[in-house]
Amino acid sequence: MASAVEAERQALRSLDENGRARDGKPIMAGDVFQTLSGRITTPYPKSKRDVAANDWLIENAVAEARGRGDGFNATVFGSEPRGQKSPLPPASVSSMLLYLFAWQPKVVPTLVAGMG
């Protein structure tokens, strides 16, 4: 018999590289998703406005990169403007979705890490 933790883990949802739920169900406010590395996203926003979804994506991409020790991508994702009424550029959305749910580059340690 599976433990409660195991059952919860199996019930976790994920998105694909296009931002669609892999289980085919609609994305609802409050839904959380498992990233490629196994982390759990913050709850999906309740607001139907694009700005909330954009900010959610940026926030989670930055958190994922920081959690992996990937300062380069944390900086890139964190430089995206938040709170914008206009949509994010398609390339930005694609790169964040890929990073979160489909493919993550190997994190290369910096040369200055450990110096100081």
matplotlib code that plots the C-alpha trace (Angstrom):
import matplotlib.pyplot as plt

x = [0.0, 1.4, 2.0, 0.1, 3.2, 3.5, -0.1, 0.2, 3.3, 1.5, -1.4, 0.9, 0.3, 2.8, 2.7, 4.3, 6.6, 3.5, 2.0, -0.7, -1.5, -0.1, -3.2, -5.4, -7.4, -7.9, -5.6, -7.5, -6.7, -4.8, -3.4, 0.2, 2.5, 5.6, 8.7, 11.2, 13.5, 10.7, 10.0, 6.4, 5.3, 3.4, -0.4, -1.6, -3.1, -6.8, -6.8, -7.7, -5.5, -2.4, -0.3, -1.0, 0.0, 3.1, 4.2, 3.5, 5.7, 8.5, 8.4, 8.5, 11.2, 13.4, 12.7, 13.5, 16.8, 17.8, 16.9, 19.2, 22.0, 21.7, 22.5, 22.7, 19.1, 17.8, 19.2, 17.8, 14.3, 14.4, 15.1, 11.7, 9.4, 6.7, 3.3, 3.1, -0.3, 1.3, 2.1, 5.7, 7.6, 6.9, 10.6, 10.6, 7.5, 8.9, 12.2, 10.7, 8.2, 11.0, 13.2, 10.4, 8.8, 10.7, 14.5, 17.1, 20.7, 23.5, 24.4, 28.0, 29.7, 31.2, 34.9, 34.6, 32.4, 34.2, 36.6, 36.2]
y = [0.0, 3.4, 6.0, 9.3, 11.1, 8.6, 9.0, 12.8, 12.7, 10.6, 13.0, 16.0, 17.5, 18.9, 21.1, 20.5, 22.9, 24.7, 25.4, 22.8, 20.4, 16.9, 15.3, 17.2, 18.8, 22.6, 24.7, 26.2, 28.9, 27.4, 24.4, 23.6, 21.7, 19.6, 20.9, 18.8, 18.8, 17.7, 21.1, 22.3, 25.6, 28.3, 28.1, 29.2, 32.7, 33.4, 36.4, 35.7, 38.6, 37.8, 39.9, 37.4, 34.4, 36.1, 37.0, 33.5, 32.1, 34.5, 33.9, 30.1, 30.1, 32.3, 30.1, 27.0, 28.4, 29.6, 26.3, 24.5, 26.9, 28.3, 32.0, 32.6, 31.6, 33.1, 36.5, 36.0, 35.1, 37.7, 40.5, 40.0, 42.9, 42.0, 43.6, 44.3, 44.4, 43.4, 39.7, 38.5, 37.9, 34.3, 33.4, 34.3, 32.3, 29.3, 29.4, 29.6, 26.7, 24.6, 25.3, 24.5, 21.4, 20.0, 20.5, 21.9, 22.6, 21.3, 23.9, 24.8, 26.1, 29.5, 30.0, 32.4, 30.1, 29.3, 32.2, 34.6]
z = [0.0, -1.0, 1.7, 1.7, 0.5, -2.4, -3.3, -3.2, -5.4, -8.0, -8.1, -8.9, -12.2, -14.7, -17.7, -21.1, -23.0, -24.4, -21.0, -21.3, -18.5, -19.4, -18.0, -20.4, -17.6, -17.5, -15.4, -12.5, -10.0, -7.1, -9.1, -8.4, -10.8, -10.4, -12.3, -14.1, -11.1, -8.8, -7.2, -6.7, -8.2, -6.3, -6.8, -10.2, -9.9, -9.4, -11.7, -15.4, -16.6, -18.6, -16.2, -13.3, -15.5, -16.7, -13.2, -12.0, -14.8, -14.1, -10.3, -10.7, -13.4, -11.2, -8.1, -10.1, -11.4, -7.9, -6.4, -8.9, -8.3, -11.8, -11.4, -15.1, -15.8, -12.6, -13.8, -17.3, -16.1, -13.3, -15.8, -17.5, -16.6, -14.1, -13.8, -17.5, -19.2, -22.5, -23.0, -22.5, -25.7, -27.0, -26.8, -23.1, -22.4, -24.3, -22.6, -19.1, -19.8, -21.3, -18.3, -15.8, -17.4, -20.4, -20.4, -18.1, -19.0, -16.8, -14.2, -14.6, -11.4, -11.7, -11.5, -8.6, -6.5, -3.3, -3.7, -0.9]

ax = plt.figure().add_subplot(projection="3d")
ax.plot(x, y, z, "-o")
ax.set_aspect("equal")
plt.show()
